Amino acid sequence: MDERPETELISIPATPRVSTPEILTPSGQRSPRPATKPSSATWTPTSFISPRFLSPIGTPMKRVLVNMKGYLEDVGHLTKLNPQDAWLPITESRNGNAHYAAFHNLNAGVGFQALVLPVAFAFLGWSWGILSLTIAYCWQLYTLWILVQLHEAVPGKRYNRYVELAQAAFGERLGVWLALFPTVYLSAGTATALILIGGETMKLFFQIVCGPLCTSNPLTTVEWYLVFTSLCIVLSQLPNLNSIAGLSLIGAVTAITYSTMVWVLSVSQPRPATISYEPLSMPSTSGSLFAVLNALGIIAFAFRGHNLVLEIQSTMPSTFKHPAHVPMWRGAKISYFFIALCIFPISIGGFWAYGNLMPSGGMLAALYAFHIHDIPRGLLATAFLLVVFSCLSSFQIYSMPAFDSFEAGYTSRTNKPCSIWVRSGFRVFFGFVSFFIGVALPFLSSLAGLLGGLTLPVTFAYPCFMWVLIKKPAKYSFNWYFHWGLGWLGVAFSLAFSIGGIWSMVTNGLKLKFFKPPN
């Protein structure tokens, strides 16, 4: 039985240039390229094929060499393609651009975790709260830049998933052990938390809109979880990551809107009479220390989403002249500008409005507890409805890596793409598993500190290690010391924040919730 060689020779016709296979999609669509003219001072591997070089050559040979030059500059390098990638939801379509990257990053980066940031300030105070939030923001922005640059760090290879890059840096087996658990935990844990928060918010929205006219037998909280899960499953039938760009745009707009509404409504109302800005203290020194560590874990959890960076970048076409890291970084800069406009005002404004009286459930709980009779019902209902829309959109992007894993296992065993029914079955299964986990563990959405500690290496530590292991800077140079030190500092913080999260979970008896709906 003949085996096809791993790399085949490509015949280059003397007709218009051929598009690289890297950007071909099953539908035959291609991403438009800007008609930019390369600078004459820029060297490329085909710079020697210049008009001066071609002048003494006859017309037929000249045409062949010109076509070859255009083709090589378009392709840049021969990328080893995995045929299975064309069947999987993350890499099925490569029509992405900077706008899609901005939508996806905003949808993943702004969400319910921003609403609990004032809770961290209640334990840290003004100075340490603002300093910790600023350091975390700058640190994660740098590690995001690292991941964007490492996507095509090796010529001829694209690392389309976080686990693939970890395997390239740490080795096949160790990379899976280090990266698989936190990335799956981020995807599945966040999806479950979104079901809990979305269901509870829908219940509150219904109570606010309905008011005293509510029926005597309203839906229970678990039934609202089921309603929200069903909506998530319907939306999850969109086939691939690029197809949910519209949902990500809706999620980004709604997240920015409700974040702004929540802090503006809070600071516009009179502050409680007993407000204080002194950090909350515990009866014992160890208790105060663990509370501070848990608060720092909440801040770390606010910057989750790095497990999706490579997946978002893999939806873009990439050639020698137009590498994918350029539009990806452009979109990331735009998205993180808006993320900063959300998290800093909501943290500072929320703490200014409620001080250390901030409920453990965050800003929505504070609004409901302190201003339920002061704010017009329409405004309050609008804020809660926007939270529901944001949670529905965030569920899709955080679930996509899980869908991709399910389908990768199926296609590797059957050597054929998933049918519509198989793909739908996987997504229905994931949605209801997340629902049952949420019902069994209803306190999961309150464990922001523990989640932040366990998943912190994905954002703050592993990218620094992978930069050193793949880029290989000079040993004992500043670059070498900086990235190793930053990475190990992230690991140390992860252990400390996880301990603080466990302490908070135990001392509160697993009874906290994101916000508690009224009876």
Secondary structure, 3 states (H helix, E strand, C coil): CCCCCCCCCCCCCCCCCCCCHHHCCCCCCCCCCCCCCCCCCCCCCCCCCCHHHHCCCCHHHHHHHHHHHHHHHHHCCCCCCCHHHHHCCCCCCCCCCHHHHHHHHHHHHCCHHHHHHHHHHHHHHHHHHHHHHHHHHHHHHHHHHHHHHHCCCCCCCCCCCHHHHHHHHHCHHHHHHHHHHHHHHHHHHHHHHHHHHHHHHHHHHHHHHHHHHCCCCCCCHHHHHHHHHHHHHHHCCCCCCHHHHHHHHHHHHHHHHHHHHHHHHHHCCCCCCCCCCCCCCCCCHHHHHHHHHHHHHHHHHCCCCHHHHHHHHCCCCCCCCCCCHHHHHHHHHHHHHHHHHHHHHHHHHHHHHHHHHCCCCCHHHHHHHHHCCCCCHHHHHHHHHHHHHHHHHHHHHHHHHHHHHHHHHHHHHHCCCCCHHHHHHHHHHHHHHHHHHHHHCCCHHHCHHHHHHHHHHHHHHHHHHHHHHHHCCCCCCHHHHHHHHHHHHHHHHHHHHHHHHHHHHHHCCCCCCCCCCCC
